[in-house]
């Protein structure tokens, strides 16, 4: 019954593959359970309650993605957006986190309306193939950069040399390199579950040699959510002075989700012959509802996670992958100490490997046409080096329309791309740098 509901036979998958993929996705993004509350704690949001809000949002959004949209994508509060709220909106601009949650609620409602009116899907389908290639490649390099940073292989440097190689005498870095090579070897040998096996192996070795301490307890009671639940300030968010914040939250989530969905779908070969994701409104609606839910329970903008690529690479093709990931997030309400014990140098190599695999679509880019190459280059580079998917995509939209116009090929720019470029320009004007 379940296999029929998720079209296992048509997709060429089965329970074993989907469960493996769901577990892989969860392990590569379980860090959000701890990291998101840590970041929001800087805004004055209680850590324990924020952890519960993070887990519940991931469960809610990912379950809708699996059951309703039937896609192997996981949803959780976005990295980048959480830092924007904590450090820019609250710390620099001086607004309360309650007002910030109000802005997120407004953005989520707008996403829902635009999705139901099919405006978001129309805009997504107006994006040319070269930009879709850029999304996939950019996400790949972004994942690689995250993985390198999480493992310590690359670390923050000094002015003039902003990044620096990590200390290769460090056991955790050596284990990360071992994990990368192990996953690569297992994939070459076509071993099922290579990515998951790599993560588990490195984690167990780190426990065995006491590089990482075993958690003192494996089970915990669910944190109290009451201090964040329904604490959003809508009145404060609906002021002219807060317009720049609402616009930034809206555009960042709008383009992040669109780029992530298209980039992952391109790599997973889920796009049809027109280069479009069939029924794209469904995953977009899952994202929109997750954002509304996030603001109500007390956390930041949620959307499709690029780490879903690890589950897709592990063979996940149906919504059942997302369902497995969703319920693993739910169990984290009780087993947060266990899941958070997986060290970053264990899951980091998986992100590097998947990032490597996601850059393959670049071979399909027509490098003889600079009006296509220049925008894609800007998109990929800025997406990675600003550590922000939204910045790279909005820059790509602007440069694409500019290059086509200046080269006398303005007719190649669709109406949707003009709208996206215009929205991107407004975004850069009002972005609270």
Secondary structure, 3 states (H helix, E strand, C coil): CHHHHCCHHHHCCCHHHHHHHHHHHHHHHCCHHHHHHHHHHCCCCCHHHHHHHHHHHHHHHHHHHHHHHCCCCCEEECCCHHHHHHHHHHHHCCCCHHHHHHHHHHHHHHHHHHHHCCHHHHHHHCCCHHHHHHHHHHHHHHHHHHHHHHHCCEEEEECCEEEEECCCCCHHHHHHHHHHHHHHHHHHCCCCCHHHHHHHHHHHHHHHCCCCCCCCCCCCCCCCCCCCCCCCCHHHHCCHHHHHHHHHHHHHHHHHHHHHHHHHHHHCCCECCCCCECCHHHHHHHHHHHHHHHHHHCCCCEEECCCHHHHHHCCCCCHHHHHHHHHHHHHHHHHHHHHCCCCHHHHHHHHHHHHHHHHHHHHHCCCCCHHHHHHHHHHHHHHHHCCCHHHHHHHHHHHHHHHHHHCCCHHHCCHHHHHHHHHHHHHHHHCCC
